[in-house]
Amino acid sequence: MTEISNTGSAAQEAQGASGSRLRRLMRYLPLIAPLLLWAVPCWLLLHTGQRWPLPVTLTGTALFALGLTGMPLAMARGHGRRQQDRAAIVGDTLLGGIWVLFTWSVLLGVPLRLVLTVAGVGDGQGRARLVTWTVLCTAAVLLAWGYAEARRVPRVRRLDVPLPRLGAGLDGTRVVLITDTHYGPLDRARWSARVCETVNGLEADLVCHTGDIADGTAERRRAQAAPLGTVRATRARVYVTGNHEYYSEAQGWVDLMDELGWEPLRNRHLLLERGGDTLVVAGVDDVTAESSGLEGHRAHLAGALQGADPDLPVLLLAHQPKFVDRAAAHGIDLQLSGHTHGGQIWPFHHLVRLDQPVVAGLSHHGARTLLYTSRGTGFWGPPFRVFAPSEITLLVLRSPERPTSP
């Protein structure tokens, strides 16, 4: 018993030390990351044997240096207290562009150079220049494609979701999920209207928005959000807050969604009844709500389920997938979430996995809890989606007992 206790204590100490190092690293990450993002591709593409003419080297280096200084300044002016949309567009676009260039400079440029060297293709200068042009062309193609992917109306993703406790009368219930619309500096009012038209074509019983409506206050982004008032559902339209609402006067968004005819499920539930069977549709505030300082805002699952029959199946709206641990502990049948954007720009999903248990899709947790994580309907910040397409999701709930035909 003593040996087990000592071993456990040592493991806890090691875990604590590791966590402390990670926290220290995360503290300095905002300072280190921009430097790495701009310096690494600058060095790999300009200063590793290419021997470009001096004007090319100087101009290229100056552009990287300008990006290194300009990107943080633009993002600070765009997303800080000033909230200047033009600055936000510049900063976000630079961030997306340099992320793609950094990624492919490392993941494509370095291996390609090794392969060309081993194969004996050309001389050192020729190989270096070939790698530079290959990386630049790859990045340009991916950014053009990623921009088109981000700005288009999302494709509809359809899937059946079996819920063992769902009554036969609710079999075939159509639930449409949109999330992370992120109305922001780029005016997407027309895009918003087209998304709502697509949702209306799906003839949903229940339409859900799981938060991160916009970047900015409800007053500022009202015109982009207004088409949400045209969304139709035979039973209900429900909404929960995301973390970005708490950067932009969350109560204003709750009030606007209520005004547009959506039911804000702030730690409460409603009942969806059909064919003699009932589904509990519950929602919680985002997990960041309590730290926002707004009175009454917090994620409170017990409050959301208060008064609900424990024998009934429960569909829960919670913005972040990591809330699923609490959902599974309460025996929730299905949780719908967003937040991750599916990583948005590959391979950022690996970083998302450090914070969230799932990046996208349907997953099982605990004894009976299913989690569906949407890749999101819009995009945050950089107007690009690379290998992480946006989606409007149609979930058809299935009962183990199909209703009998008359």
C-alpha positions as CSV (number, residue, x, y, z in Angstrom):
1,M,0.0,0.0,0.0
2,T,2.9,2.4,0.9
3,E,4.6,1.7,-2.5
4,I,1.4,2.4,-4.4
5,S,0.8,5.6,-2.5
6,N,4.4,6.8,-3.1
7,T,4.1,5.9,-6.8
8,G,0.8,7.8,-7.1
9,S,2.3,10.8,-5.3
10,A,5.3,10.8,-7.6
11,A,3.1,10.6,-10.7
12,Q,1.0,13.5,-9.4
13,E,4.1,15.6,-8.8
14,A,5.4,14.8,-12.3
15,Q,2.1,15.7,-13.8
16,G,1.9,18.9,-11.8
17,A,5.4,19.9,-13.0
18,S,4.5,19.1,-16.6
19,G,1.4,21.2,-16.3
20,S,3.4,24.1,-14.8
21,R,5.8,24.0,-17.7
22,L,3.0,24.0,-20.2
23,R,1.3,27.0,-18.5
24,R,4.6,28.9,-18.6
25,L,5.0,28.1,-22.3
26,M,1.4,29.2,-23.0
27,R,2.2,32.5,-21.3
28,Y,5.0,33.3,-23.7
29,L,3.3,31.8,-26.8
30,P,1.7,35.1,-28.0
31,L,5.2,36.6,-28.1
32,I,7.0,33.6,-29.6
33,A,4.4,32.5,-32.2
34,P,4.4,35.6,-34.5
35,L,8.2,35.5,-34.6
36,L,8.3,31.8,-35.5
37,L,5.5,32.2,-38.1
38,W,7.3,34.9,-40.0
39,A,11.0,34.1,-39.4
40,V,10.9,30.4,-40.3
41,P,9.5,30.8,-43.9
42,C,11.7,33.9,-44.4
43,W,14.8,31.9,-43.6
44,L,13.7,28.7,-45.5
45,L,12.6,30.5,-48.6
46,L,15.1,33.2,-48.9
47,H,18.3,32.4,-47.0
48,T,19.1,28.7,-47.4
49,G,21.2,28.6,-50.5
50,Q,18.8,30.3,-53.0
51,R,21.3,33.1,-53.7
52,W,18.6,35.3,-55.1
53,P,19.7,38.7,-56.5
54,L,20.3,41.1,-53.7
55,P,17.2,43.3,-54.5
56,V,15.0,40.1,-54.3
57,T,16.5,39.1,-51.0
58,L,16.2,42.5,-49.5
59,T,12.7,43.0,-50.7
60,G,11.5,39.6,-49.5
61,T,13.1,40.0,-46.1
62,A,11.6,43.5,-45.8
63,L,8.1,42.1,-46.6
64,F,8.5,39.4,-43.9
65,A,9.7,42.0,-41.4
66,L,6.7,44.2,-42.3
67,G,4.3,41.3,-41.8
68,L,5.9,40.5,-38.4
69,T,5.4,44.0,-37.1
70,G,2.2,44.8,-39.0
71,M,0.1,41.7,-38.2
72,P,0.1,42.0,-34.4
73,L,-0.6,45.8,-34.7
74,A,-3.5,45.3,-37.1
75,M,-5.0,42.5,-34.9
76,A,-4.7,44.7,-31.8
77,R,-6.4,47.6,-33.5
78,G,-9.0,45.3,-35.1
79,H,-9.9,43.1,-32.1
80,G,-8.8,45.3,-29.2
81,R,-10.7,48.3,-27.7
82,R,-10.8,50.2,-31.0
83,Q,-12.6,47.4,-32.9
84,Q,-11.6,48.7,-36.3
85,D,-13.0,46.4,-38.9
86,R,-10.5,47.3,-41.7
87,A,-7.6,46.6,-39.3
88,A,-9.1,43.3,-38.3
89,I,-9.5,42.2,-41.9
90,V,-5.8,43.0,-42.6
91,G,-4.5,41.4,-39.5
92,D,-6.7,38.3,-39.8
93,T,-5.8,37.8,-43.5
94,L,-2.1,38.1,-42.7
95,L,-2.5,35.6,-39.9
96,G,-4.1,33.0,-42.2
97,G,-1.7,33.6,-45.0
98,I,1.4,33.2,-42.9
99,W,0.0,30.2,-41.1
100,V,-0.4,28.4,-44.4
101,L,3.1,29.6,-45.7
102,F,4.7,28.5,-42.4
103,T,3.0,25.1,-42.5
104,W,4.0,24.2,-46.0
105,S,7.5,25.7,-45.8
106,V,8.1,23.2,-43.0
107,L,6.0,20.2,-44.0
108,L,6.6,20.4,-47.8
109,G,9.8,22.5,-48.2
110,V,12.1,20.6,-45.9
111,P,11.2,17.1,-47.0
112,L,11.2,18.1,-50.7
113,R,14.7,19.5,-50.4
114,L,16.0,16.3,-48.8
115,V,14.4,14.2,-51.6
116,L,15.9,16.4,-54.3
117,T,19.3,16.2,-52.6
118,V,19.2,12.4,-52.3
119,A,18.0,12.1,-55.9
120,G,20.8,14.4,-57.1
121,V,18.5,16.8,-58.9
122,G,20.3,20.0,-60.0
123,D,22.8,21.9,-57.9
124,G,22.3,23.3,-54.4
125,Q,21.1,26.7,-55.7
126,G,18.7,25.1,-58.2
127,R,17.2,22.8,-55.6
128,A,16.7,25.6,-53.1
129,R,15.0,27.8,-55.7
130,L,12.8,25.0,-56.9
131,V,11.7,24.3,-53.3
132,T,10.9,28.0,-52.8
133,W,8.7,28.2,-55.9
134,T,7.0,25.0,-55.1
135,V,6.1,26.1,-51.5
136,L,4.9,29.6,-52.7
137,C,2.7,28.1,-55.4
138,T,1.3,25.5,-53.0
139,A,0.5,28.2,-50.5
140,A,-1.1,30.5,-53.1
141,V,-3.4,27.7,-54.4
142,L,-4.4,26.6,-50.9
143,L,-5.2,30.2,-49.9
144,A,-7.3,30.9,-53.0
145,W,-9.2,27.6,-52.5
146,G,-9.5,28.2,-48.7
147,Y,-10.9,31.7,-49.3
148,A,-13.6,30.3,-51.6
149,E,-14.4,27.5,-49.1
150,A,-14.8,30.1,-46.3
151,R,-17.0,32.4,-48.2
152,R,-19.4,29.9,-49.8
153,V,-22.7,28.7,-48.3
154,P,-21.8,25.5,-46.4
155,R,-22.8,22.2,-47.8
156,V,-25.4,20.2,-45.8
157,R,-24.1,17.3,-43.9
158,R,-26.9,14.7,-43.2
159,L,-26.7,11.8,-40.8
160,D,-29.0,9.5,-38.8
161,V,-28.4,9.5,-35.0
162,P,-29.8,6.5,-33.1
163,L,-31.0,7.3,-29.6
164,P,-31.9,4.1,-27.7
165,R,-34.3,6.0,-25.3
166,L,-36.1,7.9,-28.1
167,G,-39.8,7.0,-28.3
168,A,-41.2,5.7,-31.6
169,G,-43.3,8.8,-32.0
170,L,-40.2,10.9,-32.3
171,D,-38.5,8.7,-34.8
172,G,-37.4,10.8,-37.8
173,T,-37.3,14.1,-35.9
174,R,-35.3,16.5,-38.0
175,V,-32.8,18.6,-36.1
176,V,-30.8,21.3,-38.0
177,L,-27.6,22.6,-36.4
178,I,-25.9,25.8,-37.3
179,T,-23.1,27.3,-35.2
180,D,-20.1,29.6,-35.1
181,T,-21.5,31.9,-37.8
182,H,-19.0,34.6,-36.6
183,Y,-20.6,37.6,-38.3
184,G,-17.7,40.1,-38.2
185,P,-15.5,42.6,-40.0
186,L,-16.3,41.2,-43.4
187,D,-19.9,42.0,-44.1
188,R,-21.7,38.7,-44.7
189,A,-25.4,39.8,-44.6
190,R,-26.1,38.2,-48.1
191,W,-24.2,35.1,-47.0
192,S,-26.3,35.0,-43.9
193,A,-29.6,35.2,-45.8
194,R,-28.5,32.4,-48.2
195,V,-27.6,30.2,-45.2
196,C,-31.0,30.7,-43.7
197,E,-32.6,29.9,-47.1
198,T,-30.7,26.6,-47.1
199,V,-31.8,25.8,-43.5
200,N,-35.5,26.5,-44.5
201,G,-35.2,24.0,-47.3
202,L,-34.4,21.2,-44.8
203,E,-37.9,21.4,-43.2
204,A,-36.6,21.0,-39.7
205,D,-38.6,20.2,-36.6
206,L,-36.0,21.9,-34.5
207,V,-33.3,24.4,-35.5
208,C,-30.3,24.9,-33.1
209,H,-27.6,27.6,-33.0
210,T,-24.9,26.6,-30.5
211,G,-23.2,30.0,-30.1
212,D,-20.5,32.3,-31.4
213,I,-23.0,34.2,-33.5
214,A,-20.6,37.1,-34.2
215,D,-17.5,39.0,-33.3
216,G,-18.8,42.3,-32.1
217,T,-21.8,43.5,-30.2
218,A,-25.4,42.7,-31.2
219,E,-25.9,46.4,-32.1
220,R,-22.9,46.4,-34.4
221,R,-23.6,43.1,-36.2
222,R,-27.4,43.3,-36.2
223,A,-27.7,43.6,-40.0
224,Q,-25.7,40.4,-40.5
225,A,-27.7,38.5,-37.9
226,A,-31.1,39.8,-38.9
227,P,-31.7,37.0,-41.5
228,L,-31.8,34.5,-38.6
229,G,-35.2,35.8,-37.9
230,T,-36.4,34.2,-41.2
231,V,-35.4,30.7,-40.1
232,R,-38.4,28.3,-39.9
233,A,-38.9,25.2,-37.8
234,T,-42.1,23.2,-37.1
235,R,-41.4,23.0,-33.3
236,A,-38.8,25.4,-32.1
237,R,-35.7,27.5,-32.8
238,V,-33.2,27.3,-29.9
239,Y,-29.9,29.1,-29.1
240,V,-27.1,28.9,-26.5
241,T,-24.3,31.3,-26.0
242,G,-20.7,30.7,-27.1
243,N,-17.5,32.1,-25.7
244,H,-17.4,34.9,-28.3
245,E,-20.7,36.3,-27.0
246,Y,-18.8,37.0,-23.7
247,Y,-16.3,39.1,-25.5
248,S,-19.1,41.3,-26.9
249,E,-21.9,42.0,-24.4
250,A,-23.5,38.6,-24.3
251,Q,-26.8,39.7,-22.9
252,G,-27.3,41.9,-26.0
253,W,-27.0,38.8,-28.1
254,V,-29.4,36.9,-25.9
255,D,-31.9,39.7,-26.2
256,L,-31.5,40.0,-30.0
257,M,-32.0,36.3,-30.6
258,D,-35.1,36.4,-28.4
259,E,-36.3,39.4,-30.5
260,L,-35.7,37.4,-33.7
261,G,-37.9,34.6,-32.5
262,W,-35.3,32.2,-31.1
263,E,-35.6,30.6,-27.7
264,P,-32.4,31.3,-25.6
265,L,-31.9,28.1,-23.5
266,R,-29.9,29.7,-20.7
267,N,-29.6,26.8,-18.3
268,R,-33.2,25.7,-19.0
269,H,-35.1,23.3,-21.2
270,L,-38.3,22.9,-23.2
271,L,-40.2,19.8,-24.3
272,L,-40.6,18.6,-27.8
273,E,-43.6,16.3,-28.2
274,R,-44.7,14.3,-31.1
275,G,-46.7,11.1,-31.6
276,G,-47.2,10.7,-27.8
277,D,-43.5,10.8,-27.0
278,T,-41.4,13.6,-25.5
279,L,-37.8,14.8,-26.0
280,V,-36.2,17.2,-23.5
281,V,-34.3,19.9,-25.3
282,A,-31.9,21.6,-22.9
283,G,-29.2,24.3,-23.1
284,V,-26.5,25.7,-21.0
285,D,-24.4,28.9,-21.1
286,D,-20.9,28.6,-22.4
287,V,-18.3,27.4,-19.9
288,T,-16.6,30.8,-20.0
289,A,-19.8,32.6,-18.9
290,E,-19.1,32.6,-15.2
291,S,-15.7,34.3,-15.6
292,S,-17.3,37.0,-17.7
293,G,-18.7,38.7,-14.6
294,L,-22.2,39.0,-16.0
295,E,-24.7,38.3,-13.3
296,G,-26.6,35.1,-13.8
297,H,-24.4,33.8,-16.6
298,R,-22.8,30.4,-16.0
299,A,-23.0,26.8,-17.3
300,H,-25.4,25.1,-15.0
301,L,-26.6,21.7,-16.3
302,A,-28.5,20.7,-13.1
303,G,-30.5,23.9,-13.5
304,A,-31.1,23.2,-17.2
305,L,-32.6,19.8,-16.3
306,Q,-34.5,20.9,-13.2
307,G,-38.1,19.6,-13.4
308,A,-37.4,17.3,-16.4
309,D,-38.5,13.7,-16.1
310,P,-35.2,11.7,-15.8
311,D,-36.7,8.8,-17.8
312,L,-37.1,11.1,-20.9
313,P,-34.3,11.3,-23.5
314,V,-32.3,14.6,-23.5
315,L,-30.8,16.6,-26.3
316,L,-28.4,19.2,-24.9
317,L,-27.0,22.3,-26.5
318,A,-23.5,23.3,-25.2
319,H,-21.1,25.4,-27.2
320,Q,-17.9,23.6,-26.4
321,P,-17.4,19.8,-26.9
322,K,-15.4,19.6,-23.6
323,F,-18.7,20.0,-21.7
324,V,-19.4,16.4,-22.7
325,D,-17.8,15.1,-19.5
326,R,-20.5,16.8,-17.4
327,A,-23.2,15.7,-19.9
328,A,-22.0,12.1,-19.7
329,A,-22.1,12.2,-15.9
330,H,-25.7,13.3,-16.1
331,G,-26.6,10.6,-18.6
332,I,-27.4,13.0,-21.5
333,D,-28.4,11.2,-24.7
334,L,-27.1,13.7,-27.3
335,Q,-25.0,16.8,-26.9
336,L,-24.7,19.3,-29.9
337,S,-21.6,21.5,-30.0
338,G,-19.5,23.7,-32.2
339,H,-16.5,25.9,-31.2
340,T,-13.7,23.9,-32.9
341,H,-14.3,24.9,-36.6
342,G,-12.8,21.5,-37.4
343,G,-9.5,23.2,-37.0
344,Q,-10.4,25.7,-39.8
345,I,-6.9,25.8,-41.4
346,W,-5.1,22.5,-41.4
347,P,-3.1,21.4,-39.4
348,F,-4.5,23.6,-36.6
349,H,-6.8,20.8,-35.5
350,H,-3.8,19.3,-33.6
351,L,-3.7,22.4,-31.4
352,V,-7.5,22.3,-31.0
353,R,-7.2,18.7,-29.6
354,L,-5.1,20.0,-26.8
355,D,-8.2,21.8,-25.5
356,Q,-11.1,19.8,-26.7
357,P,-11.9,16.0,-26.7
358,V,-13.2,16.0,-30.3
359,V,-12.6,18.2,-33.3
360,A,-15.6,17.2,-35.5
361,G,-18.2,14.5,-36.1
362,L,-20.2,12.0,-34.0
363,S,-18.5,10.4,-30.9
364,H,-19.5,8.3,-27.9
365,H,-18.8,9.2,-24.3
366,G,-19.6,7.4,-21.2
367,A,-22.4,4.8,-21.0
368,R,-24.9,6.3,-23.4
369,T,-23.9,9.9,-24.3
370,L,-23.4,10.8,-28.0
371,L,-21.7,14.1,-28.9
372,Y,-22.0,15.7,-32.3
373,T,-19.4,18.4,-33.0
374,S,-20.0,20.7,-36.0
375,R,-17.1,22.1,-38.0
376,G,-19.1,25.4,-37.9
377,T,-21.1,27.3,-40.4
378,G,-18.9,30.4,-40.7
379,F,-15.3,31.2,-39.9
380,W,-13.4,33.1,-37.3
381,G,-10.7,35.6,-38.1
382,P,-8.7,34.5,-41.2
383,P,-11.1,34.2,-44.1
384,F,-9.8,30.8,-45.1
385,R,-10.9,27.2,-44.6
386,V,-8.3,24.6,-45.6
387,F,-9.2,20.9,-45.3
388,A,-11.9,21.8,-42.7
389,P,-15.1,22.6,-44.7
390,S,-17.9,24.5,-43.0
391,E,-21.3,22.7,-42.6
392,I,-25.0,23.0,-42.0
393,T,-25.9,19.8,-40.2
394,L,-29.2,17.8,-40.6
395,L,-29.4,15.2,-37.8
396,V,-32.3,12.8,-38.1
397,L,-33.1,11.2,-34.7
398,R,-33.8,7.5,-34.8
399,S,-35.7,5.4,-32.3
400,P,-35.0,1.7,-31.8
401,E,-38.7,1.2,-32.3
402,R,-40.0,2.6,-35.6
403,P,-43.7,3.6,-35.5
404,T,-46.0,1.0,-37.0
405,S,-47.9,1.9,-40.2
406,P,-51.7,2.0,-39.8
